[in-house]
């Protein structure tokens, strides 16, 4: 979809230094048709909490953790409906089969680097076992996803510990979500520029249910960058297969949250649409890319209690009511990915390697010209 630009705002911003934290919407770029939530973040879905732990040490440690909690209670005792969709499976997502089999989520979601998935599992398990009410629990399905930040980070050093994971979960909070070079996005690269954490949301009008959809992404993948339909990557000379050193491999973790009463089957359909949002940014889910979508509903009436004698309390949406939510996922995913690029800053890391931030002034000029 061609971008909608506000000329006065565009002229104002193009002639001044653009802050690394300026979001595309603040610069006049619009994505899709649906309105955002107040924060334009996954935390617009009531109860969702996000925590980051960022490790930038010396010249070669550039990594971190991002934790997403579906609600602030005991997730093991009050599980939520969930689904996982695999866009391309060249990655490591712990806990996927139980979510697919049972259709629920019983732990915080952890995002980190490839070689720290084991630390993520241990941290989640220890956190869950220590929660009040879980004294007799002997099995926890930890959901831990990753992207490979080894270009900038000393990934072989395995600098993430289970204690770091627990700290990140405990620090998770509602409200504004920091984007860019933070948490699990600290050392990532996207479309040849610095990637990171990005988030966005959509709020359906009351006539369509009034539900909220929020998306958080960890971007570390390639392709031909497009912003609001404009082939920015090609015009800036960065696109896959330009030469042997520029490849499209990488990964993207996508987390979708909604307060709509949606069960696992339709959550999976929502998760599938997130890959359409990724495609709108020019991502191609290449052979070496691990592209996973985790979707869950926070709707209190659909909570799944650990004790099996309790039943669901509310009705859930029918297939015919899902299309507005599909659209919301696509739009929020696209914007979250672009937000990650706009928030990320140039970073130097392992072996003196440097990944430049997206040149936002040039990007705005290209979009204005189209």
C-alpha positions as a Markdown table, in Angstrom:
| # | Residue | x | y | z |
|---|---|---|---|---|
| 1 | Unk | 0.0 | 0.0 | 0.0 |
| 2 | Unk | 1.4 | 3.4 | -1.0 |
| 3 | Unk | 2.3 | 5.5 | 2.0 |
| 4 | Unk | 0.4 | 8.5 | 3.1 |
| 5 | Unk | 2.7 | 11.4 | 3.9 |
| 6 | Unk | 1.9 | 14.6 | 5.7 |
| 7 | Unk | 3.8 | 17.2 | 3.6 |
| 8 | Unk | 4.2 | 19.8 | 6.4 |
| 9 | Unk | 5.6 | 17.2 | 8.8 |
| 10 | Unk | 7.8 | 15.7 | 6.2 |
| 11 | Unk | 9.4 | 19.0 | 5.3 |
| 12 | Unk | 9.9 | 19.8 | 9.0 |
| 13 | Unk | 11.6 | 16.5 | 9.8 |
| 14 | Unk | 13.7 | 16.2 | 6.6 |
| 15 | Unk | 15.5 | 19.4 | 7.4 |
| 16 | Unk | 16.5 | 18.5 | 10.9 |
| 17 | Unk | 18.5 | 15.7 | 12.6 |
| 18 | Unk | 16.1 | 12.8 | 13.0 |
| 19 | Unk | 16.3 | 11.2 | 16.4 |
| 20 | Unk | 17.2 | 7.5 | 16.4 |
| 21 | Unk | 14.0 | 6.9 | 18.4 |
| 22 | Unk | 11.7 | 8.7 | 15.9 |
| 23 | Unk | 9.1 | 6.2 | 14.9 |
| 24 | Unk | 7.9 | 6.1 | 11.3 |
| 25 | Unk | 4.5 | 7.5 | 12.2 |
| 26 | Unk | 6.1 | 10.5 | 13.9 |
| 27 | Unk | 7.8 | 11.2 | 10.6 |
| 28 | Unk | 4.6 | 11.0 | 8.5 |
| 29 | Unk | 4.7 | 7.4 | 7.3 |
| 30 | Unk | 1.4 | 5.5 | 7.7 |
| 31 | Unk | 0.9 | 1.7 | 7.5 |
| 32 | Unk | -2.5 | 0.3 | 6.6 |
| 33 | Unk | -5.9 | 1.5 | 7.5 |
| 34 | Unk | -6.7 | 0.5 | 11.1 |
| 35 | Unk | -5.9 | 2.8 | 14.0 |
| 36 | Unk | -3.2 | 1.9 | 16.5 |
| 37 | Unk | -3.6 | 1.5 | 20.3 |
| 38 | Unk | -2.5 | 4.4 | 22.6 |
| 39 | Unk | 1.1 | 3.1 | 22.8 |
| 40 | Unk | 1.3 | 1.5 | 19.3 |
| 41 | Unk | 2.8 | -1.5 | 21.2 |
| 42 | Unk | 2.1 | -5.1 | 22.2 |
| 43 | Unk | 1.4 | -3.8 | 25.7 |
| 44 | Unk | -1.8 | -2.1 | 24.3 |
| 45 | Unk | -3.3 | -5.5 | 24.9 |
| 46 | Unk | -4.3 | -5.3 | 28.5 |
| 47 | Unk | -2.2 | -7.3 | 30.9 |
| 48 | Unk | 0.7 | -8.0 | 28.5 |
| 49 | Unk | 4.1 | -7.2 | 30.0 |
| 50 | Unk | 7.5 | -6.9 | 28.3 |
| 51 | Unk | 11.0 | -7.0 | 29.9 |
| 52 | Unk | 14.4 | -6.4 | 28.4 |
| 53 | Unk | 17.9 | -7.3 | 29.5 |
| 54 | Unk | 20.6 | -5.8 | 27.4 |
| 55 | Unk | 24.3 | -7.0 | 27.5 |
| 56 | Unk | 26.8 | -4.7 | 25.9 |
| 57 | Unk | 30.2 | -5.4 | 27.4 |
| 58 | Unk | 33.7 | -4.8 | 26.1 |
| 59 | Unk | 34.2 | -5.0 | 22.4 |
| 60 | Unk | 32.4 | -8.2 | 21.6 |
| 61 | Unk | 29.4 | -8.9 | 23.8 |
| 62 | Unk | 26.3 | -7.6 | 22.1 |
| 63 | Unk | 23.3 | -9.6 | 23.1 |
| 64 | Unk | 20.3 | -9.8 | 25.4 |
| 65 | Unk | 16.9 | -11.2 | 26.4 |
| 66 | Unk | 13.3 | -10.1 | 25.9 |
| 67 | Unk | 10.5 | -11.6 | 27.9 |
| 68 | Unk | 6.8 | -11.4 | 27.1 |
| 69 | Unk | 4.2 | -12.3 | 29.7 |
| 70 | Unk | 0.6 | -12.9 | 28.7 |
| 71 | Unk | -0.7 | -11.7 | 32.1 |
| 72 | Unk | 0.7 | -10.9 | 35.5 |
| 73 | Unk | -0.7 | -13.9 | 37.3 |
| 74 | Unk | 0.6 | -17.5 | 37.5 |
| 75 | Unk | 0.8 | -18.5 | 33.8 |
| 76 | Unk | 1.2 | -22.2 | 34.7 |
| 77 | Unk | -2.0 | -22.2 | 36.8 |
| 78 | Unk | -3.9 | -19.9 | 34.4 |
| 79 | Unk | -2.7 | -20.9 | 30.9 |
| 80 | Unk | -3.8 | -19.0 | 27.8 |
| 81 | Unk | -4.9 | -20.2 | 24.4 |
| 82 | Unk | -1.9 | -20.1 | 22.0 |
| 83 | Unk | -0.7 | -21.3 | 18.6 |
| 84 | Unk | 2.6 | -21.3 | 16.7 |
| 85 | Unk | 3.1 | -21.0 | 13.0 |
| 86 | Unk | 6.5 | -21.9 | 11.4 |
| 87 | Unk | 7.2 | -19.7 | 8.4 |
| 88 | Unk | 10.6 | -21.3 | 7.8 |
| 89 | Unk | 12.0 | -23.7 | 10.3 |
| 90 | Unk | 15.8 | -23.1 | 10.2 |
| 91 | Unk | 15.8 | -22.1 | 13.9 |
| 92 | Unk | 15.5 | -23.2 | 17.4 |
| 93 | Unk | 12.1 | -22.6 | 19.1 |
| 94 | Unk | 11.8 | -24.6 | 22.4 |
| 95 | Unk | 8.4 | -25.7 | 23.5 |
| 96 | Unk | 6.8 | -25.6 | 20.1 |
| 97 | Unk | 5.3 | -29.1 | 20.0 |
| 98 | Unk | 3.4 | -28.9 | 23.3 |
| 99 | Unk | 1.8 | -25.6 | 22.2 |
| 100 | Unk | 0.8 | -27.2 | 18.9 |
| 101 | Unk | -0.5 | -30.3 | 20.6 |
| 102 | Unk | -2.4 | -28.7 | 23.5 |
| 103 | Unk | -3.2 | -25.2 | 22.2 |
| 104 | Unk | -2.0 | -23.3 | 25.2 |
| 105 | Unk | 0.8 | -21.4 | 26.7 |
| 106 | Unk | 1.9 | -21.9 | 30.3 |
| 107 | Unk | 5.1 | -19.8 | 30.6 |
| 108 | Unk | 6.6 | -16.5 | 29.8 |
| 109 | Unk | 7.9 | -16.2 | 26.2 |
| 110 | Unk | 11.7 | -15.7 | 26.1 |
| 111 | Unk | 13.6 | -14.3 | 23.0 |
| 112 | Unk | 17.4 | -14.4 | 23.0 |
| 113 | Unk | 20.3 | -15.6 | 20.8 |
| 114 | Unk | 20.7 | -19.0 | 19.3 |
| 115 | Unk | 23.2 | -20.5 | 21.7 |
| 116 | Unk | 21.3 | -19.2 | 24.8 |
| 117 | Unk | 18.1 | -21.1 | 24.3 |
| 118 | Unk | 19.2 | -23.6 | 26.9 |
| 119 | Unk | 19.7 | -20.8 | 29.4 |
| 120 | Unk | 16.3 | -19.5 | 28.5 |
| 121 | Unk | 14.7 | -22.8 | 29.2 |
| 122 | Unk | 16.4 | -23.2 | 32.6 |
| 123 | Unk | 15.5 | -19.7 | 33.6 |
| 124 | Unk | 11.8 | -20.1 | 32.7 |
| 125 | Unk | 11.6 | -23.4 | 34.5 |
| 126 | Unk | 13.3 | -22.1 | 37.7 |
| 127 | Unk | 11.0 | -19.0 | 37.6 |
| 128 | Unk | 7.9 | -21.2 | 37.2 |
| 129 | Unk | 8.8 | -23.7 | 39.8 |
| 130 | Unk | 9.4 | -20.9 | 42.4 |
| 131 | Unk | 6.0 | -19.3 | 41.9 |
| 132 | Unk | 3.5 | -19.7 | 44.7 |
| 133 | Unk | 1.1 | -22.5 | 43.9 |
| 134 | Unk | 3.5 | -24.5 | 41.8 |
| 135 | Unk | 5.1 | -26.4 | 44.6 |
| 136 | Unk | 4.1 | -29.7 | 43.2 |
| 137 | Unk | 4.8 | -29.0 | 39.5 |
| 138 | Unk | 7.2 | -31.4 | 37.8 |
| 139 | Unk | 6.9 | -30.3 | 34.2 |
| 140 | Unk | 7.1 | -26.8 | 32.6 |
| 141 | Unk | 6.9 | -26.1 | 28.9 |
| 142 | Unk | 9.2 | -23.2 | 28.4 |
| 143 | Unk | 8.8 | -21.3 | 25.2 |
| 144 | Unk | 12.1 | -19.9 | 24.1 |
| 145 | Unk | 12.9 | -18.4 | 20.6 |
| 146 | Unk | 16.0 | -17.0 | 19.1 |
| 147 | Unk | 17.8 | -15.3 | 16.3 |
| 148 | Unk | 21.5 | -15.6 | 15.6 |
| 149 | Unk | 23.4 | -12.4 | 16.6 |
| 150 | Unk | 26.8 | -13.9 | 16.0 |
| 151 | Unk | 27.9 | -11.3 | 13.5 |
| 152 | Unk | 28.1 | -8.6 | 16.2 |
| 153 | Unk | 28.1 | -10.7 | 19.3 |
| 154 | Unk | 30.5 | -13.3 | 20.8 |
| 155 | Unk | 27.7 | -15.8 | 20.6 |
| 156 | Unk | 30.1 | -18.8 | 21.4 |
| 157 | Unk | 30.8 | -17.2 | 24.7 |
| 158 | Unk | 27.2 | -18.0 | 25.8 |
| 159 | Unk | 27.0 | -14.8 | 28.0 |
| 160 | Unk | 23.3 | -15.2 | 28.9 |
| 161 | Unk | 22.6 | -17.1 | 32.2 |
| 162 | Unk | 19.4 | -18.5 | 33.7 |
| 163 | Unk | 19.6 | -15.8 | 36.4 |
| 164 | Unk | 19.6 | -13.2 | 33.6 |
| 165 | Unk | 16.4 | -14.8 | 32.3 |
| 166 | Unk | 14.7 | -14.7 | 35.7 |
| 167 | Unk | 15.7 | -11.1 | 36.2 |
| 168 | Unk | 14.2 | -10.2 | 32.8 |
| 169 | Unk | 10.9 | -11.9 | 33.6 |
| 170 | Unk | 10.7 | -10.2 | 36.9 |
| 171 | Unk | 11.4 | -6.8 | 35.4 |
| 172 | Unk | 8.7 | -7.1 | 32.8 |
| 173 | Unk | 6.1 | -4.4 | 32.9 |
| 174 | Unk | 3.2 | -2.9 | 31.2 |
| 175 | Unk | 3.4 | 0.4 | 29.3 |
| 176 | Unk | 5.8 | 1.8 | 26.8 |
| 177 | Unk | 8.2 | -0.8 | 25.1 |
| 178 | Unk | 11.7 | 0.2 | 24.3 |
| 179 | Unk | 12.7 | -0.6 | 20.7 |
| 180 | Unk | 15.9 | -1.0 | 18.7 |
| 181 | Unk | 19.2 | -2.2 | 20.2 |
| 182 | Unk | 17.7 | -3.6 | 23.3 |
| 183 | Unk | 17.1 | -7.0 | 24.8 |
| 184 | Unk | 17.0 | -9.8 | 22.3 |
| 185 | Unk | 17.5 | -7.3 | 19.5 |
| 186 | Unk | 20.8 | -5.9 | 20.8 |
| 187 | Unk | 23.1 | -7.6 | 18.3 |
| 188 | Unk | 20.7 | -8.3 | 15.3 |
| 189 | Unk | 21.0 | -7.2 | 11.7 |
| 190 | Unk | 18.0 | -6.7 | 9.4 |
| 191 | Unk | 18.0 | -6.1 | 5.6 |
| 192 | Unk | 21.7 | -5.3 | 5.9 |
| 193 | Unk | 21.2 | -2.5 | 8.5 |
| 194 | Unk | 20.9 | -2.7 | 12.3 |
| 195 | Unk | 17.9 | -4.6 | 13.4 |
| 196 | Unk | 16.4 | -5.0 | 16.8 |
| 197 | Unk | 13.1 | -5.1 | 18.8 |
| 198 | Unk | 10.1 | -3.5 | 17.3 |
| 199 | Unk | 6.4 | -3.4 | 18.3 |
| 200 | Unk | 3.1 | -2.1 | 17.1 |
| 201 | Unk | -0.7 | -2.5 | 17.7 |
| 202 | Unk | -4.1 | -2.1 | 16.1 |
| 203 | Unk | -7.4 | -1.3 | 17.8 |
| 204 | Unk | -10.5 | -2.5 | 15.9 |
| 205 | Unk | -13.5 | -0.2 | 15.9 |
| 206 | Unk | -16.4 | -1.1 | 18.1 |
| 207 | Unk | -18.4 | -2.2 | 15.1 |
| 208 | Unk | -15.8 | -5.0 | 14.6 |
| 209 | Unk | -15.6 | -6.0 | 18.2 |
| 210 | Unk | -13.3 | -3.3 | 19.6 |
| 211 | Unk | -10.5 | -5.8 | 20.1 |
| 212 | Unk | -6.8 | -5.0 | 20.3 |
| 213 | Unk | -4.0 | -6.8 | 18.5 |
| 214 | Unk | -0.4 | -6.2 | 19.5 |
| 215 | Unk | 2.8 | -7.5 | 17.8 |
| 216 | Unk | 6.5 | -7.6 | 19.0 |
| 217 | Unk | 9.3 | -8.6 | 16.7 |
| 218 | Unk | 13.0 | -9.5 | 17.0 |
| 219 | Unk | 14.3 | -8.7 | 13.5 |
| 220 | Unk | 17.4 | -10.5 | 12.2 |
| 221 | Unk | 16.6 | -11.3 | 8.5 |
| 222 | Unk | 17.1 | -10.2 | 5.0 |
| 223 | Unk | 15.4 | -9.5 | 1.7 |
| 224 | Unk | 14.6 | -6.4 | -0.3 |
| 225 | Unk | 13.5 | -3.8 | 2.2 |
| 226 | Unk | 10.1 | -2.1 | 1.4 |
| 227 | Unk | 8.6 | 0.6 | 3.5 |
| 228 | Unk | 4.9 | 1.3 | 3.0 |
| 229 | Unk | 5.2 | -0.3 | -0.5 |
| 230 | Unk | 8.4 | 1.6 | -1.6 |
| 231 | Unk | 11.4 | -0.6 | -2.5 |
| 232 | Unk | 13.8 | 1.3 | -0.2 |
| 233 | Unk | 16.4 | -1.4 | -0.1 |
| 234 | Unk | 16.8 | -1.6 | -3.8 |
| 235 | Unk | 17.1 | 2.2 | -4.1 |
| 236 | Unk | 19.7 | 2.2 | -1.4 |
| 237 | Unk | 21.7 | -0.6 | -3.0 |
| 238 | Unk | 21.1 | -3.2 | -0.4 |
| 239 | Unk | 19.1 | -6.3 | -1.5 |
| 240 | Unk | 19.8 | -10.0 | -1.5 |
| 241 | Unk | 22.1 | -11.6 | -4.1 |
| 242 | Unk | 23.7 | -8.2 | -5.0 |
| 243 | Unk | 27.0 | -9.9 | -4.4 |
| 244 | Unk | 28.2 | -13.0 | -2.7 |
| 245 | Unk | 28.6 | -11.2 | 0.7 |
| 246 | Unk | 25.1 | -10.0 | 0.9 |
| 247 | Unk | 22.7 | -12.8 | 1.7 |
| 248 | Unk | 19.1 | -12.9 | 2.9 |
| 249 | Unk | 19.6 | -15.5 | 5.6 |
| 250 | Unk | 18.7 | -14.7 | 9.2 |
| 251 | Unk | 15.6 | -15.0 | 11.4 |
| 252 | Unk | 12.6 | -13.2 | 12.7 |
| 253 | Unk | 10.7 | -14.0 | 15.9 |
| 254 | Unk | 7.1 | -12.6 | 15.9 |
| 255 | Unk | 4.9 | -12.5 | 19.0 |
| 256 | Unk | 1.2 | -11.7 | 18.5 |
| 257 | Unk | -1.1 | -10.9 | 21.4 |
| 258 | Unk | -4.9 | -10.2 | 21.4 |
| 259 | Unk | -7.6 | -9.7 | 23.9 |
| 260 | Unk | -10.2 | -11.1 | 21.4 |
| 261 | Unk | -11.8 | -14.4 | 22.5 |
| 262 | Unk | -9.9 | -16.6 | 20.0 |
| 263 | Unk | -9.0 | -20.2 | 20.5 |
| 264 | Unk | -5.9 | -22.0 | 19.2 |
| 265 | Unk | -7.1 | -22.9 | 15.7 |
| 266 | Unk | -7.9 | -19.3 | 14.8 |
| 267 | Unk | -4.9 | -18.1 | 16.7 |
| 268 | Unk | -2.9 | -20.2 | 14.3 |
| 269 | Unk | -4.7 | -18.5 | 11.4 |
| 270 | Unk | -3.7 | -15.1 | 12.9 |
| 271 | Unk | -0.1 | -16.3 | 13.2 |
| 272 | Unk | -0.1 | -17.2 | 9.6 |
| 273 | Unk | -1.1 | -13.7 | 8.6 |
| 274 | Unk | 1.9 | -12.3 | 10.5 |
| 275 | Unk | 4.1 | -13.8 | 7.8 |
| 276 | Unk | 2.1 | -11.7 | 5.3 |
| 277 | Unk | 3.1 | -8.6 | 7.3 |
| 278 | Unk | 6.8 | -9.8 | 7.1 |
| 279 | Unk | 6.5 | -10.2 | 3.3 |
| 280 | Unk | 5.2 | -6.6 | 3.0 |
| 281 | Unk | 8.5 | -5.4 | 4.4 |
| 282 | Unk | 10.4 | -7.4 | 1.7 |
| 283 | Unk | 11.4 | -10.4 | 3.9 |
| 284 | Unk | 11.6 | -13.6 | 1.9 |
| 285 | Unk | 11.9 | -16.3 | 4.6 |
| 286 | Unk | 15.0 | -17.6 | 3.0 |
| 287 | Unk | 16.5 | -21.1 | 3.3 |
| 288 | Unk | 18.7 | -20.1 | 6.3 |
| 289 | Unk | 16.0 | -18.1 | 8.1 |
| 290 | Unk | 14.1 | -19.2 | 11.2 |
| 291 | Unk | 10.8 | -17.4 | 11.0 |
| 292 | Unk | 8.4 | -18.3 | 13.8 |
| 293 | Unk | 5.1 | -16.7 | 15.0 |
| 294 | Unk | 3.7 | -17.2 | 18.5 |
| 295 | Unk | 0.1 | -16.0 | 19.0 |
| 296 | Unk | -1.9 | -16.0 | 22.2 |
| 297 | Unk | -5.2 | -14.6 | 23.6 |
| 298 | Unk | -5.3 | -12.8 | 26.9 |
| 299 | Unk | -9.1 | -13.0 | 27.1 |
| 300 | Unk | -9.9 | -13.9 | 30.7 |
| 301 | Unk | -12.9 | -16.0 | 29.8 |
| 302 | Unk | -10.6 | -18.4 | 27.9 |
| 303 | Unk | -8.0 | -18.9 | 30.6 |
| 304 | Unk | -7.2 | -22.6 | 31.0 |
| 305 | Unk | -6.8 | -23.6 | 34.6 |
| 306 | Unk | -4.3 | -26.2 | 35.7 |
| 307 | Unk | -7.0 | -28.0 | 37.6 |
| 308 | Unk | -9.1 | -29.8 | 35.0 |
| 309 | Unk | -12.5 | -29.6 | 36.7 |
| 310 | Unk | -12.8 | -25.9 | 35.7 |
| 311 | Unk | -14.3 | -25.0 | 32.3 |
| 312 | Unk | -14.0 | -22.1 | 29.9 |
| 313 | Unk | -16.3 | -19.3 | 30.9 |
| 314 | Unk | -17.0 | -17.4 | 27.7 |
| 315 | Unk | -17.8 | -17.9 | 24.0 |
| 316 | Unk | -15.2 | -17.4 | 21.3 |
| 317 | Unk | -15.2 | -15.8 | 17.9 |
| 318 | Unk | -16.5 | -17.7 | 14.9 |
| 319 | Unk | -14.5 | -18.1 | 11.7 |
| 320 | Unk | -16.6 | -15.4 | 10.0 |
| 321 | Unk | -15.5 | -12.9 | 12.6 |
| 322 | Unk | -11.8 | -13.3 | 12.1 |
| 323 | Unk | -11.0 | -11.2 | 9.0 |
| 324 | Unk | -10.6 | -7.8 | 10.9 |
| 325 | Unk | -8.1 | -9.5 | 13.2 |
| 326 | Unk | -6.2 | -10.9 | 10.3 |
| 327 | Unk | -5.9 | -7.4 | 8.8 |
| 328 | Unk | -4.8 | -6.1 | 12.2 |
| 329 | Unk | -2.0 | -8.7 | 12.5 |
| 330 | Unk | -0.7 | -8.0 | 9.0 |
| 331 | Unk | -0.6 | -4.2 | 9.6 |
| 332 | Unk | 0.9 | -4.4 | 13.1 |
| 333 | Unk | 3.6 | -6.9 | 12.0 |
| 334 | Unk | 4.7 | -4.8 | 9.1 |
| 335 | Unk | 4.9 | -1.6 | 11.2 |
| 336 | Unk | 6.6 | -3.4 | 14.1 |
| 337 | Unk | 9.4 | -4.6 | 11.8 |
| 338 | Unk | 9.9 | -1.1 | 10.3 |
| 339 | Unk | 9.8 | 0.4 | 13.8 |
| 340 | Unk | 12.7 | -1.9 | 14.8 |
| 341 | Unk | 14.8 | -0.5 | 12.0 |
| 342 | Unk | 14.0 | 3.1 | 12.7 |
| 343 | Unk | 14.8 | 2.7 | 16.4 |
| 344 | Unk | 18.0 | 0.8 | 16.0 |
| 345 | Unk | 21.4 | 2.6 | 16.1 |
| 346 | Unk | 24.7 | 2.0 | 14.5 |
| 347 | Unk | 26.6 | -0.6 | 16.4 |
| 348 | Unk | 30.2 | -1.9 | 16.5 |
| 349 | Unk | 30.8 | -5.4 | 17.9 |
| 350 | Unk | 32.8 | -8.6 | 17.5 |
| 351 | Unk | 36.1 | -8.3 | 15.5 |
| 352 | Unk | 35.5 | -4.6 | 15.0 |
| 353 | Unk | 32.5 | -5.2 | 12.7 |
| 354 | Unk | 30.1 | -2.4 | 12.4 |
| 355 | Unk | 26.5 | -2.5 | 11.2 |
| 356 | Unk | 25.1 | 0.9 | 10.2 |
| 357 | Unk | 21.7 | 2.2 | 11.2 |
| 358 | Unk | 19.1 | 2.6 | 8.6 |
| 359 | Unk | 19.7 | 6.0 | 6.9 |
| 360 | Unk | 16.4 | 7.5 | 7.8 |
| 361 | Unk | 16.9 | 10.9 | 6.0 |
| 362 | Unk | 17.6 | 9.1 | 2.7 |
| 363 | Unk | 14.6 | 6.7 | 3.3 |
| 364 | Unk | 12.3 | 9.7 | 3.8 |
| 365 | Unk | 13.6 | 11.3 | 0.6 |
| 366 | Unk | 13.0 | 8.1 | -1.3 |
| 367 | Unk | 9.4 | 7.6 | 0.1 |
| 368 | Unk | 8.6 | 11.3 | -0.7 |
| 369 | Unk | 9.7 | 10.8 | -4.3 |
| 370 | Unk | 7.4 | 7.8 | -4.8 |
